């Protein structure tokens, strides 16, 4: 079995496998994806019988983690031809890609799994849950007041609006999050083109000409809205815009809209459910720990051994310290350990899915009381905003 990373000029050779495995994706979406996304992504393949029979793609993102900015990769299009399944191809692709990412000092990678059980054996764990809701434009009578209606306008974004959108996000929303994909003009240009490939776009909400919010939408099979971001006090305007859009999209009719307008990454009070959607795996543990923070008044000093069965460079005894008045962690290798943490458990802890007090009861964990106490001083990465879909 030979895992090979394709040259950029070869990326188009993987499209037939995508079309074979992911039959739900349209030609318009794949035209967009293979023209835009594969220009700068990485694709790993396994070839047999003179054909590509398995692949894995890494789409690059810049991530903000606390005050630091890092390269990262979104894992997508993990696929194997049906006749070649069950031979360990996916595992081989993952191990090669994970170790290559370690060489690039990527703190962690992330993905949206088709099924959680596929990726847990490779130490991926859920780190982000998304609020999902729906509204029914057929029964709602949400309206902007007549005296306000002339103040508002709702239009689809063009590529030249991307810089304004990035400025809006970074001014009003970025400070709310500890972990998020860096939103610059290129990010939003890509979002606009991606949504257009799904018979949608990005809808701008303006009040007296000033940007007050925006949201992505797709209209392939009913209206789906993703990531509505609007200023406080503009929720009625958002709903009015959504209902107005639903009425104007010819795909929105009774048989396509039985469950209402689906809204992904909606405000918590609109949610019908909160669904785990993004899994992550630690890649370069040293880099991730260096990005973590403690409260300024705390002094931290502890050590622990990490077990990583895939990226062996993480399997070290690590000492982390901080000085009073400093938030950043200092990280180095040491010899004396106060406990043992498997890398999957450490992922769940650092991203706030489990508390330090719960660790000692988890499989493979050994912890002294002092280590538990010290780890509780770390600010967990709980404020996460990862809504990327490709």
Residue frames relative to the residue before (quaternion, step in Angstrom):
aa qw qx qy qz dx dy dz
X 1.0000 0.0000 0.0000 0.0000 0.00 0.00 0.00
X 0.0668 -0.8125 0.5790 -0.0082 3.56 -0.68 1.10
X 0.1851 -0.7677 0.6074 0.0861 3.56 -0.66 1.18
X 0.0153 -0.8135 0.5801 -0.0380 3.56 -0.75 1.04
X 0.3103 -0.7091 0.5990 0.2052 3.54 -1.10 0.76
X 0.4025 -0.7514 0.4744 0.2197 3.55 -0.65 1.12
X 0.4745 -0.5794 0.5665 0.3438 3.51 -1.30 0.41
X 0.6485 -0.5465 0.3538 0.3945 3.56 -1.13 0.61
X 0.6548 0.5306 -0.3188 0.4338 3.60 0.97 -0.76
X 0.6706 0.4972 -0.2941 0.4654 3.60 1.25 -0.28
X 0.4310 0.7521 -0.4413 0.2319 3.58 1.23 -0.26
X 0.6289 0.5696 -0.3346 0.4099 3.58 1.01 -0.75
X 0.5617 0.6217 -0.3827 0.3891 3.59 1.19 -0.42
X 0.6549 0.5250 -0.3187 0.4404 3.60 1.19 -0.39
X 0.4717 0.7045 -0.4396 0.2963 3.60 1.19 -0.23
X 0.6349 0.5237 -0.3654 0.4349 3.68 0.87 -0.71
X 0.6388 0.5063 -0.3377 0.4707 3.62 1.00 -0.70
X 0.6158 0.5309 -0.3451 0.4689 3.61 0.99 -0.80
X 0.6863 0.4912 -0.2931 0.4492 3.59 0.81 -0.98
X 0.6475 0.5286 -0.3115 0.4519 3.58 1.08 -0.71
X 0.7599 0.3954 -0.2015 0.4751 3.58 0.91 -0.95
X 0.7841 0.2735 -0.1388 0.5396 3.60 0.84 -0.97
X 0.0634 -0.8714 0.4863 0.0120 3.53 0.58 1.22
X 0.5898 0.5983 -0.3720 0.3948 3.61 1.20 -0.35
X 0.6179 0.5675 -0.3545 0.4129 3.62 1.15 -0.42
X 0.4260 -0.7315 0.4845 0.2208 3.55 -0.93 0.95
X 0.6428 -0.5049 0.4044 0.4103 3.53 -1.30 0.29
X 0.6300 0.5419 -0.3405 0.4399 3.59 1.00 -0.79
X 0.6592 0.4923 -0.3156 0.4727 3.58 0.94 -0.83
X 0.6867 0.4786 -0.3000 0.4577 3.61 0.87 -0.86
X 0.5792 0.5516 -0.3774 0.4667 3.59 1.11 -0.58
X 0.6484 0.4982 -0.3048 0.4883 3.57 0.96 -0.91
X 0.6964 0.5021 -0.2984 0.4170 3.57 0.71 -1.08
X 0.7485 0.4079 -0.2394 0.4647 3.59 0.76 -0.97
X 0.6367 0.4843 -0.3474 0.4892 3.59 1.22 -0.17
X 0.7779 0.3477 -0.1710 0.4947 3.59 0.94 -0.89
X 0.7748 0.4092 -0.2257 0.4259 3.59 0.50 -1.18
X 0.7138 0.4553 -0.2835 0.4504 3.61 0.95 -0.71
X 0.4425 0.6854 -0.4666 0.3415 3.59 1.24 0.15
X 0.8263 0.1437 -0.0538 0.5420 3.57 1.03 -0.75
X 0.5273 0.6213 -0.4459 0.3703 3.61 1.13 0.34
X 0.4145 -0.6666 0.5519 0.2815 3.55 -1.34 -0.03
X 0.0855 -0.7959 0.5990 0.0235 3.56 -0.95 0.87
X 0.1529 -0.7679 0.6198 0.0531 3.53 -0.86 1.10
X 0.0374 -0.8121 0.5823 -0.0097 3.58 -0.96 0.84
X 0.2025 -0.6870 0.6703 0.1942 3.48 -1.45 0.21
X 0.1519 -0.8012 0.5775 0.0389 3.53 -0.81 1.08
X 0.1061 0.7523 -0.6467 0.0669 3.51 -1.08 0.84
X 0.8253 0.1580 -0.1448 0.5224 3.53 -1.18 0.64
X 0.6316 -0.5951 0.3050 0.3923 3.54 1.06 0.95
X 0.6784 0.4091 -0.3205 0.5193 3.57 1.04 0.77
X 0.5097 -0.5922 0.5158 0.3514 3.55 -1.29 0.40
X 0.0645 -0.8337 0.5485 0.0034 3.57 -0.54 1.15
X 0.7874 0.1023 -0.0872 0.6016 3.61 1.25 -0.12
X 0.0154 0.8133 -0.5810 0.0290 3.59 -1.05 0.71
X 0.0646 -0.7314 0.6759 0.0637 3.48 -1.45 0.30
X 0.1377 -0.8055 0.5735 0.0580 3.58 -0.88 0.95
X 0.1942 -0.7566 0.6174 0.0934 3.55 -1.16 0.77
X 0.1283 -0.7925 0.5940 0.0520 3.56 -0.56 1.17
X 0.3888 -0.7717 0.4544 0.2163 3.60 -0.61 1.11
X 0.0229 0.7544 -0.6559 0.0160 3.53 -1.17 0.77
X 0.3256 -0.6621 0.6251 0.2546 3.52 -1.30 0.47
X 0.1244 -0.8049 0.5780 0.0503 3.57 -0.79 1.01
X 0.2899 -0.6993 0.6247 0.1916 3.51 -1.18 0.70
X 0.0042 -0.7649 0.6437 -0.0258 3.57 -0.86 1.02
X 0.7802 -0.1401 0.0172 0.6094 3.55 -0.22 1.32
X 0.8075 -0.2402 0.1749 0.5096 3.62 -0.68 -1.01
X 0.6279 0.5524 -0.3263 0.4406 3.59 1.27 -0.11
X 0.2179 -0.7537 0.6059 0.1319 3.54 -1.24 0.52
X 0.0409 -0.8253 0.5610 -0.0492 3.55 -0.80 1.07
X 0.4826 -0.5770 0.5413 0.3756 3.54 -1.32 0.21
X 0.0388 0.7738 -0.6322 -0.0046 3.56 -1.17 0.53
X 0.2596 -0.7561 0.5785 0.1619 3.54 -1.31 0.02
X 0.2912 -0.7179 0.6134 0.1537 3.50 -1.11 0.88
X 0.2854 -0.7695 0.5505 0.1533 3.57 -0.65 1.13
X 0.0999 0.7970 -0.5814 0.1294 3.56 -0.75 1.09
X 0.8261 0.2667 -0.1794 0.4629 3.53 -1.37 0.26
X 0.2334 0.7313 -0.5904 0.2493 3.56 0.81 1.03
X 0.1926 0.8098 -0.5080 0.2214 3.56 -0.24 1.27
X 0.0621 -0.7722 0.6320 0.0208 3.54 -1.17 0.73
X 0.5255 -0.6165 0.4808 0.3356 3.56 -1.01 0.81
X 0.6189 -0.6091 0.3461 0.3552 3.55 -0.93 0.91
X 0.6815 0.5144 -0.3000 0.4254 3.61 0.90 -0.85
X 0.7320 0.4163 -0.2261 0.4897 3.60 1.23 -0.40
X 0.4467 0.7020 -0.4547 0.3177 3.58 1.24 0.17
X 0.7407 0.4025 -0.3057 0.4426 3.54 -1.27 0.50
X 0.6107 0.5618 -0.3521 0.4330 3.61 1.23 0.21
X 0.5869 -0.6143 0.3646 0.3811 3.60 1.24 0.19
X 0.3332 0.7708 -0.4928 0.2279 3.59 1.21 0.30
X 0.6517 0.5214 -0.3346 0.4375 3.60 0.86 -0.89
X 0.6554 0.5185 -0.3134 0.4510 3.59 0.91 -0.88
X 0.6532 0.5123 -0.3144 0.4604 3.56 0.98 -0.81
X 0.6444 0.5113 -0.3168 0.4722 3.58 1.00 -0.83
X 0.6634 0.5111 -0.3080 0.4515 3.59 0.89 -0.92
X 0.6749 0.4977 -0.3154 0.4441 3.59 0.79 -0.94
X 0.6527 0.5008 -0.3222 0.4684 3.60 0.94 -0.80
X 0.6865 0.4861 -0.2932 0.4543 3.59 0.85 -0.95
X 0.6485 0.5232 -0.3270 0.4458 3.61 0.93 -0.85
X 0.6972 0.4604 -0.2841 0.4704 3.58 0.88 -0.86
X 0.6070 0.5239 -0.3615 0.4757 3.60 1.09 -0.55
X 0.6396 0.5179 -0.3242 0.4664 3.59 1.01 -0.77
X 0.5927 0.5593 -0.3707 0.4455 3.59 1.07 -0.64
X 0.6400 0.5286 -0.3282 0.4508 3.59 0.96 -0.80
X 0.6857 0.4526 -0.2758 0.4989 3.59 1.18 -0.50
X 0.4292 -0.7386 0.4234 0.3017 3.59 1.35 0.13
X 0.2533 0.7567 -0.5469 0.2531 3.56 1.02 0.84
X 0.4368 -0.7230 0.4571 0.2784 3.65 -0.65 0.98
X 0.7842 -0.1583 0.1075 0.5902 3.58 0.94 -0.86
X 0.2865 -0.7192 0.6035 0.1910 3.52 -1.30 0.42
X 0.1591 -0.8068 0.5652 0.0655 3.58 -1.18 0.42
X 0.0357 -0.7928 0.6084 -0.0090 3.55 -1.26 0.46
X 0.3441 -0.6718 0.6038 0.2564 3.54 -1.38 0.21
X 0.2493 -0.8383 0.4632 0.1432 3.59 -0.11 1.24
X 0.4844 -0.6073 0.5380 0.3272 3.54 -1.21 0.56
X 0.7675 -0.0659 0.0479 0.6359 3.55 1.21 -0.67
X 0.5550 -0.6434 0.4188 0.3203 3.56 -0.89 0.97
X 0.6641 0.5530 -0.3114 0.3953 3.59 0.90 -0.92
X 0.5617 0.6046 -0.3956 0.4029 3.60 1.16 -0.42
X 0.8106 0.3368 -0.1310 0.4609 3.57 0.90 -0.96
X 0.5082 0.6551 -0.4384 0.3470 3.63 1.14 -0.26
X 0.6321 0.5277 -0.3753 0.4256 3.69 0.93 -0.57
X 0.6961 0.4282 -0.2634 0.5125 3.59 1.24 -0.35
X 0.5738 -0.6608 0.3249 0.3585 3.56 1.31 0.55
X 0.3798 0.6594 -0.5339 0.3686 3.57 1.05 0.75
X 0.0149 -0.7849 0.6195 -0.0049 3.55 -1.08 0.77
X 0.5678 -0.5941 0.4391 0.3632 3.58 -1.14 0.59
X 0.0717 -0.8001 0.5951 0.0241 3.55 -1.01 0.89
X 0.7964 0.2239 -0.0987 0.5530 3.61 1.17 -0.44
X 0.1124 -0.7702 0.6264 0.0419 3.53 -0.94 1.00
X 0.2737 -0.7877 0.5412 0.1077 3.53 -0.95 0.95
X 0.3908 -0.6874 0.5629 0.2406 3.55 -1.05 0.82
X 0.0468 -0.7977 0.6007 -0.0261 3.55 -0.82 1.08
X 0.0476 0.8093 -0.5813 0.0696 3.56 -0.79 1.01
X 0.1900 -0.7629 0.5978 0.1566 3.54 -1.29 -0.11
X 0.1106 -0.7557 0.6411 0.0756 3.53 -1.25 0.53
X 0.3113 -0.7641 0.5437 0.1536 3.54 -1.09 0.73
X 0.2891 -0.7929 0.5082 0.1716 3.60 -0.34 1.18
X 0.5800 0.6071 -0.3800 0.3880 3.61 1.21 -0.33
X 0.7793 0.3199 -0.1692 0.5116 3.56 1.13 -0.63
X 0.6170 0.5649 -0.3558 0.4166 3.58 1.18 -0.33
X 0.1914 -0.7777 0.5879 0.1134 3.53 -1.11 0.68
X 0.2295 0.7846 -0.5392 0.2025 3.57 1.13 0.68
X 0.0889 0.7858 -0.6032 0.1040 3.52 -0.78 1.05
X 0.4435 -0.6119 0.5689 0.3245 3.51 -1.26 0.46
X 0.5483 -0.6092 0.4499 0.3548 3.58 -1.00 0.73
X 0.6158 -0.5909 0.3780 0.3588 3.54 -1.05 0.77
X 0.6727 0.4964 -0.3087 0.4536 3.57 0.99 -0.74
X 0.6779 0.4626 -0.2933 0.4904 3.59 1.26 -0.27
X 0.5280 0.7037 -0.3974 0.2610 3.56 1.14 -0.69
X 0.6839 0.4894 -0.3023 0.4487 3.59 0.92 -0.80
X 0.5872 0.5815 -0.3735 0.4214 3.60 1.21 -0.31
X 0.7387 0.4365 -0.2131 0.4672 3.57 1.15 -0.70
X 0.0060 -0.7540 0.6559 0.0350 3.51 -1.28 0.56
X 0.1378 -0.7791 0.6099 0.0444 3.55 -1.09 0.80
X 0.1374 0.7967 -0.5689 0.1506 3.57 -0.48 1.21
X 0.5319 -0.6089 0.4743 0.3484 3.56 -1.24 0.40
X 0.4923 -0.6652 0.4854 0.2820 3.54 -1.05 0.85
X 0.2407 -0.7076 0.6429 0.1674 3.52 -1.25 0.62
X 0.7064 -0.4717 0.3029 0.4321 3.57 -1.21 0.35
X 0.6680 0.5186 -0.3151 0.4307 3.59 1.02 -0.71
X 0.5849 0.5627 -0.3759 0.4471 3.61 1.27 -0.08
X 0.4680 0.7344 -0.4201 0.2554 3.59 1.24 -0.34
X 0.6558 0.5119 -0.3300 0.4461 3.60 0.93 -0.78
X 0.6314 0.5208 -0.3244 0.4742 3.58 1.03 -0.78
X 0.6435 0.5200 -0.3153 0.4648 3.59 1.01 -0.80
X 0.6484 0.5133 -0.3149 0.4658 3.58 0.97 -0.85
X 0.6444 0.5136 -0.3204 0.4673 3.58 0.95 -0.84
X 0.6371 0.5352 -0.3181 0.4544 3.58 1.00 -0.86
X 0.6717 0.4862 -0.3031 0.4697 3.59 0.86 -0.95
X 0.7211 0.4671 -0.2728 0.4328 3.58 0.73 -1.00
X 0.6507 0.5054 -0.3200 0.4677 3.58 1.14 -0.50
X 0.8292 0.2928 -0.1145 0.4621 3.57 0.76 -1.04
X 0.8001 0.3335 -0.1518 0.4750 3.61 1.06 -0.62
X 0.5867 0.6058 -0.3837 0.3762 3.61 0.97 -0.73
X 0.6587 0.5280 -0.3472 0.4084 3.68 0.85 -0.77
X 0.6027 0.5876 -0.3598 0.4025 3.63 1.20 -0.33
X 0.7594 0.4158 -0.1750 0.4688 3.56 1.16 -0.60
X 0.3784 -0.6936 0.5642 0.2397 3.55 -1.24 0.56
X 0.7862 0.1477 -0.0479 0.5982 3.58 1.10 -0.75
X 0.2890 0.7388 -0.5756 0.1984 3.58 -0.79 1.02
X 0.5453 -0.5817 0.4794 0.3666 3.55 -1.25 0.37
X 0.5160 -0.6486 0.4656 0.3104 3.55 -0.90 0.95
X 0.1952 -0.7984 0.5654 0.0688 3.55 -0.74 1.11
X 0.1132 0.7677 -0.6206 0.1124 3.55 -0.32 1.27
X 0.7532 -0.3810 0.2568 0.4708 3.57 -1.27 -0.06
X 0.6377 0.5336 -0.3335 0.4443 3.60 0.97 -0.81
X 0.6078 0.5582 -0.3468 0.4458 3.58 1.04 -0.78
X 0.7381 0.4231 -0.2454 0.4647 3.57 0.78 -0.99
X 0.5707 0.5531 -0.3912 0.4640 3.60 1.13 -0.45
X 0.6504 0.5068 -0.3055 0.4762 3.56 1.01 -0.85
X 0.6306 0.5336 -0.3338 0.4542 3.59 0.98 -0.83
X 0.6493 0.5215 -0.3226 0.4498 3.58 0.90 -0.89
X 0.6893 0.4724 -0.2877 0.4679 3.59 0.85 -0.94
X 0.6222 0.5445 -0.3376 0.4499 3.57 1.03 -0.75
X 0.6888 0.4695 -0.2846 0.4733 3.58 0.87 -0.93
X 0.6206 0.5365 -0.3472 0.4544 3.59 1.03 -0.68
X 0.6334 0.5326 -0.3311 0.4533 3.59 1.11 -0.64
X 0.7091 0.3859 -0.2385 0.5398 3.59 1.29 -0.28
X 0.5766 -0.6220 0.3401 0.4062 3.57 1.15 0.77
X 0.6072 0.5453 -0.3563 0.4550 3.54 1.03 0.78
X 0.2015 -0.7551 0.6019 0.1641 3.50 -1.14 -0.75
X 0.4616 -0.6013 0.5351 0.3728 3.53 -1.26 -0.53
X 0.2564 -0.7999 0.5332 0.1009 3.56 -0.59 1.21
X 0.2342 -0.7686 0.5844 0.1133 3.57 -0.80 1.06
X 0.1785 -0.7547 0.6241 0.0957 3.56 -1.07 0.83
X 0.0151 -0.8126 0.5819 -0.0280 3.57 -0.62 1.12
X 0.1322 -0.7494 0.6431 0.0860 3.51 -1.20 0.68
X 0.8203 -0.0887 -0.0071 0.5650 3.55 -0.51 1.21
X 0.7448 -0.4333 0.2060 0.4638 3.54 1.00 0.89
X 0.6538 0.5060 -0.3135 0.4672 3.60 1.24 -0.33
X 0.5156 -0.6497 0.4647 0.3102 3.55 -0.99 0.86
X 0.0870 -0.8109 0.5786 0.0095 3.57 -0.77 1.10
X 0.7918 -0.1600 0.0996 0.5810 3.58 1.26 -0.15
X 0.0299 -0.7781 0.6246 0.0595 3.54 -1.35 0.08
X 0.0606 -0.7823 0.6185 0.0434 3.54 -1.29 0.33
X 0.4254 -0.6691 0.5466 0.2692 3.55 -1.23 0.58
X 0.0001 -0.8010 0.5986 0.0118 3.57 -1.12 0.59
X 0.1451 -0.7461 0.6436 0.0900 3.53 -1.32 0.53
X 0.1379 -0.8167 0.5589 0.0402 3.57 -1.04 0.75
X 0.2569 0.7895 -0.5187 0.2041 3.56 1.00 0.80
X 0.8026 0.0221 0.0360 0.5950 3.58 0.97 -0.83
X 0.7496 -0.1337 0.0637 0.6451 3.52 0.62 1.16
X 0.5517 -0.6210 0.4468 0.3323 3.55 -1.26 0.23
X 0.0291 -0.7702 0.6370 -0.0115 3.55 -0.86 1.06
X 0.1631 -0.7776 0.6038 0.0644 3.54 -0.91 0.99
X 0.1089 -0.7982 0.5913 0.0363 3.56 -0.97 0.88
X 0.8898 0.0325 -0.0240 0.4546 3.50 -1.09 0.86
X 0.0744 0.7898 -0.6036 0.0793 3.62 0.43 1.10
X 0.0237 -0.7795 0.6251 -0.0310 3.56 -0.79 1.08
X 0.2081 0.7750 -0.5719 0.1703 3.56 -0.52 1.14
X 0.5962 -0.5939 0.4142 0.3469 3.53 -1.22 0.56
X 0.6489 -0.4996 0.3974 0.4140 3.55 -1.26 0.43
X 0.7801 0.3268 -0.2542 0.4691 3.52 -1.00 0.87
X 0.6928 0.4797 -0.2728 0.4642 3.60 1.25 -0.10
X 0.3168 0.7692 -0.5067 0.2263 3.60 1.14 0.42
X 0.6340 0.5210 -0.3406 0.4589 3.61 0.95 -0.79
X 0.6362 0.5225 -0.3261 0.4647 3.56 1.02 -0.78
X 0.6263 0.5323 -0.3349 0.4607 3.60 1.01 -0.79
X 0.6860 0.4812 -0.2895 0.4626 3.58 0.83 -0.99
X 0.6202 0.5299 -0.3383 0.4691 3.56 1.00 -0.80
X 0.6558 0.5153 -0.3060 0.4591 3.58 0.95 -0.90
X 0.6581 0.5177 -0.3081 0.4517 3.57 0.96 -0.90
X 0.6770 0.4818 -0.2952 0.4717 3.57 0.93 -0.87
X 0.6208 0.5332 -0.3294 0.4710 3.55 1.05 -0.75
X 0.6510 0.5087 -0.3044 0.4740 3.56 1.01 -0.88
X 0.6352 0.5402 -0.3305 0.4422 3.60 0.94 -0.89
X 0.6711 0.5072 -0.2978 0.4513 3.56 0.96 -0.84
X 0.7209 0.4590 -0.2469 0.4568 3.58 1.12 -0.63
X 0.6284 0.5257 -0.3391 0.4624 3.58 1.24 -0.27
X 0.4131 -0.7589 0.4378 0.2483 3.58 -0.50 1.13
X 0.5972 0.5674 -0.3686 0.4307 3.60 1.19 -0.34
X 0.6330 0.5327 -0.3430 0.4448 3.58 1.16 -0.45
X 0.2765 0.7230 -0.5903 0.2287 3.54 -0.43 1.26
X 0.7724 -0.3963 0.2127 0.4486 3.55 -1.25 0.17
X 0.7263 0.4417 -0.2766 0.4481 3.63 0.78 -0.92
X 0.6900 0.4534 -0.2842 0.4874 3.62 1.17 -0.44
X 0.7749 0.3764 -0.1527 0.4843 3.57 1.16 -0.45
X 0.1881 0.8315 -0.5050 0.1348 3.57 1.14 0.66
X 0.7439 0.3760 -0.2090 0.5114 3.58 1.08 -0.70
X 0.5828 -0.5892 0.3757 0.4148 3.58 1.22 0.21
X 0.6635 -0.4473 0.3917 0.4542 3.54 -1.32 -0.24
X 0.2943 -0.7567 0.5594 0.1670 3.58 -0.67 1.09
X 0.0863 -0.7994 0.5943 0.0180 3.58 -0.86 0.99
X 0.1526 -0.7968 0.5831 0.0433 3.56 -0.60 1.21
X 0.8076 0.1198 -0.1611 0.5544 3.57 -1.00 0.93
X 0.2535 0.7777 -0.5254 0.2344 3.52 0.92 0.98
X 0.6532 -0.4634 0.3854 0.4584 3.62 -1.22 0.13
X 0.6339 -0.5907 0.3430 0.3628 3.57 -1.02 0.84
X 0.6801 0.5072 -0.3117 0.4280 3.62 0.93 -0.80
X 0.6431 0.5014 -0.3279 0.4770 3.61 1.25 -0.22
X 0.5579 0.6867 -0.3595 0.2966 3.55 1.22 -0.48
X 0.3029 -0.7027 0.6159 0.1878 3.51 -1.21 0.74
X 0.7876 0.0093 0.0073 0.6160 3.56 1.22 -0.52
X 0.2281 -0.7174 0.6340 0.1770 3.51 -1.34 0.36
X 0.0784 -0.8578 0.5063 -0.0405 3.52 -0.20 1.35
X 0.4269 -0.6650 0.5378 0.2938 3.63 -0.90 0.84
X 0.0204 -0.8487 0.5277 -0.0284 3.59 -0.63 1.07
X 0.7814 0.2808 -0.1560 0.5351 3.62 1.04 -0.63
X 0.1429 -0.7554 0.6356 0.0697 3.54 -0.95 1.02
X 0.1215 -0.7862 0.6028 0.0618 3.56 -1.17 0.60
X 0.1338 -0.7545 0.6319 0.1163 3.49 -1.34 0.35
X 0.4653 -0.6501 0.5202 0.3005 3.55 -0.98 0.85
X 0.1912 -0.7729 0.5972 0.0975 3.55 -0.99 0.91
X 0.7902 0.0362 0.0060 0.6117 3.59 0.49 -1.18
X 0.2994 -0.8096 0.4799 0.1569 3.54 -0.03 1.34
X 0.6164 0.5597 -0.3587 0.4220 3.59 0.93 -0.81
X 0.6835 0.4886 -0.2944 0.4554 3.58 0.87 -0.95
X 0.6531 0.5070 -0.3273 0.4575 3.59 0.97 -0.78
X 0.6615 0.5040 -0.3150 0.4575 3.59 0.88 -0.87
X 0.6412 0.5325 -0.3287 0.4440 3.59 0.99 -0.77
X 0.6671 0.4966 -0.3011 0.4666 3.59 1.17 -0.53
X 0.5571 0.6246 -0.3890 0.3851 3.59 1.22 -0.37
X 0.2548 -0.7741 0.5672 0.1193 3.54 -1.25 0.48
X 0.1778 -0.7219 0.6513 0.1516 3.53 -1.37 0.38
X 0.6095 -0.5225 0.4200 0.4231 3.57 -1.23 0.18
X 0.6182 -0.6083 0.3557 0.3482 3.57 -0.98 0.89
X 0.6997 0.4854 -0.2838 0.4408 3.58 0.99 -0.77
X 0.6060 0.5828 -0.3493 0.4136 3.59 1.25 -0.25
X 0.1460 -0.7150 0.6692 0.1400 3.53 -1.33 0.47
X 0.0968 -0.8184 0.5665 -0.0004 3.55 -0.67 1.12
X 0.1389 0.7681 -0.6177 0.0956 3.58 -1.06 0.76
X 0.3231 0.7292 -0.5523 0.2426 3.58 -0.45 1.18
X 0.1872 -0.7682 0.6005 0.1197 3.55 -1.28 0.24
X 0.0500 0.7909 -0.6073 0.0560 3.55 -1.14 0.65
X 0.4086 -0.6827 0.5526 0.2484 3.52 -1.22 0.62
X 0.1972 -0.7652 0.6040 0.1035 3.56 -1.07 0.81
X 0.1886 -0.7598 0.6136 0.1026 3.54 -1.04 0.86
X 0.0616 0.7801 -0.6165 0.0873 3.57 -0.62 1.18
X 0.2686 -0.8221 0.4803 0.1460 3.61 -0.25 1.22
X 0.7149 0.4320 -0.2546 0.4873 3.61 1.20 -0.31
X 0.7608 0.2069 -0.1254 0.6022 3.61 0.87 -0.93
X 0.2306 -0.8468 0.4636 0.1220 3.54 0.14 1.31
X 0.5655 0.6055 -0.3923 0.3996 3.61 1.15 -0.45
X 0.6209 0.5315 -0.3475 0.4596 3.60 1.18 -0.37
X 0.6120 0.5656 -0.3438 0.4329 3.57 1.21 -0.49
X 0.3409 0.7030 -0.5256 0.3366 3.51 0.26 1.38
X 0.4370 -0.5983 0.5608 0.3694 3.54 -1.33 -0.07
X 0.1360 -0.8247 0.5488 0.0142 3.54 -0.58 1.22
X 0.1492 -0.7494 0.6372 0.1010 3.53 -1.09 0.79
X 0.0616 -0.7867 0.6141 0.0127 3.54 -0.86 1.02
X 0.0112 -0.8028 0.5939 -0.0518 3.53 -0.93 0.98
X 0.0138 -0.7606 0.6460 0.0624 3.53 -1.33 0.29
X 0.3535 -0.7219 0.5585 0.2047 3.54 -1.20 0.59
X 0.5971 -0.5482 0.4353 0.3917 3.57 -1.15 0.56
X 0.7687 0.3070 -0.2520 0.5013 3.57 -0.90 0.94
X 0.7097 0.3630 -0.2483 0.5504 3.59 1.30 -0.09
X 0.3373 -0.7600 0.5228 0.1878 3.58 -0.91 0.89
X 0.6648 0.5472 -0.3123 0.4015 3.59 1.02 -0.76
X 0.4212 -0.6919 0.5328 0.2450 3.54 -1.15 0.69
X 0.2642 -0.6985 0.6383 0.1867 3.51 -1.24 0.64
X 0.1076 -0.8197 0.5625 -0.0051 3.57 -0.80 1.03
X 0.1783 0.7612 -0.6122 0.1183 3.56 -0.95 0.92
X 0.5349 -0.5941 0.4829 0.3574 3.52 -1.30 0.27
X 0.0417 -0.7819 0.6220 0.0091 3.55 -1.21 0.61
X 0.5046 -0.6590 0.4666 0.3057 3.59 -1.26 -0.12
X 0.7187 0.4298 -0.2450 0.4887 3.59 1.04 -0.72
X 0.1089 -0.8205 0.5611 0.0093 3.56 -0.70 1.12
X 0.2999 -0.7444 0.5726 0.1675 3.53 -1.16 0.78
X 0.8174 -0.0216 0.0131 0.5755 3.56 1.25 0.07
X 0.3593 -0.7036 0.5729 0.2185 3.55 -1.38 0.03
X 0.0275 -0.7953 0.6052 -0.0226 3.56 -0.92 0.99
X 0.3409 -0.7038 0.5800 0.2281 3.62 -0.71 0.99
X 0.6063 -0.6141 0.3615 0.3529 3.57 -1.04 0.76
X 0.6322 0.5298 -0.3545 0.4404 3.62 1.04 -0.60
X 0.6387 0.5091 -0.3157 0.4830 3.58 1.06 -0.78
X 0.6413 0.5228 -0.3254 0.4577 3.58 0.97 -0.83
X 0.6012 0.5539 -0.3507 0.4569 3.60 1.06 -0.70
X 0.6803 0.4854 -0.2910 0.4657 3.57 0.83 -0.98
X 0.6553 0.5083 -0.3156 0.4611 3.59 1.04 -0.73
X 0.7064 0.4762 -0.2903 0.4359 3.60 0.70 -1.02
X 0.7271 0.3867 -0.2361 0.5157 3.58 1.15 -0.60
X 0.5892 -0.6712 0.3281 0.3077 3.54 1.21 0.59
X 0.4266 0.7013 -0.4768 0.3146 3.59 1.13 0.44
X 0.7611 0.1145 -0.1044 0.6298 3.59 1.25 -0.40
X 0.4422 -0.6819 0.5209 0.2610 3.55 -1.21 0.60
X 0.6606 -0.5140 0.3628 0.4096 3.58 -1.21 0.46
X 0.6555 0.5344 -0.3154 0.4304 3.57 1.00 -0.77
X 0.6635 0.5031 -0.3008 0.4649 3.59 1.22 -0.46
X 0.5215 0.6926 -0.4006 0.2965 3.58 1.18 -0.45
X 0.6669 0.5515 -0.3253 0.3813 3.58 0.84 -0.98
X 0.6813 0.4801 -0.2995 0.4643 3.60 1.15 -0.39
X 0.5821 0.6063 -0.3657 0.3998 3.60 1.25 -0.04
X 0.6473 -0.5682 0.3543 0.3643 3.53 -1.16 0.68
X 0.8352 0.2173 -0.1831 0.4709 3.54 -0.98 0.97
X 0.5958 0.5893 -0.3524 0.4165 3.59 1.29 -0.09
X 0.0102 -0.7415 0.6709 0.0024 3.53 -1.13 0.86
X 0.0878 0.8283 -0.5434 0.1049 3.60 -0.65 1.07
X 0.3407 -0.6927 0.5975 0.2170 3.54 -1.06 0.85
X 0.6456 -0.5380 0.3746 0.3918 3.58 -1.20 0.51
X 0.6319 0.5400 -0.3376 0.4418 3.57 0.99 -0.78
X 0.6427 0.5246 -0.3258 0.4534 3.60 0.99 -0.80
X 0.6266 0.5305 -0.3350 0.4622 3.58 0.97 -0.83
X 0.6698 0.5126 -0.2946 0.4492 3.56 0.89 -0.97
X 0.6890 0.4844 -0.2862 0.4570 3.58 0.90 -0.88
X 0.6588 0.5219 -0.3199 0.4374 3.58 0.93 -0.84
X 0.5893 0.5859 -0.3648 0.4200 3.58 1.15 -0.54
X 0.6019 0.5829 -0.3510 0.4180 3.60 1.21 -0.35
X 0.5799 0.5967 -0.3759 0.4079 3.59 1.21 -0.41
X 0.4035 -0.6745 0.5605 0.2610 3.58 -1.04 0.79
X 0.3106 -0.7671 0.5330 0.1758 3.58 -0.53 1.16
X 0.4632 -0.6696 0.5139 0.2701 3.53 -1.21 0.63
X 0.1219 0.8356 -0.5184 0.1347 3.56 0.30 1.29
X 0.6719 0.4601 -0.2941 0.5004 3.59 1.18 -0.48
X 0.1318 0.8273 -0.5114 0.1912 3.52 0.28 1.39
X 0.0482 -0.7870 0.6149 -0.0164 3.56 -1.00 0.89
X 0.2525 0.7620 -0.5495 0.2316 3.59 0.19 1.30
X 0.0824 0.8336 -0.5337 0.1164 3.55 0.09 1.33
X 0.3421 0.7573 -0.4950 0.2537 3.57 1.23 0.32
X 0.2035 -0.8052 0.5471 0.1045 3.59 -0.95 0.82
X 0.7722 0.0823 -0.1199 0.6186 3.58 1.23 -0.25
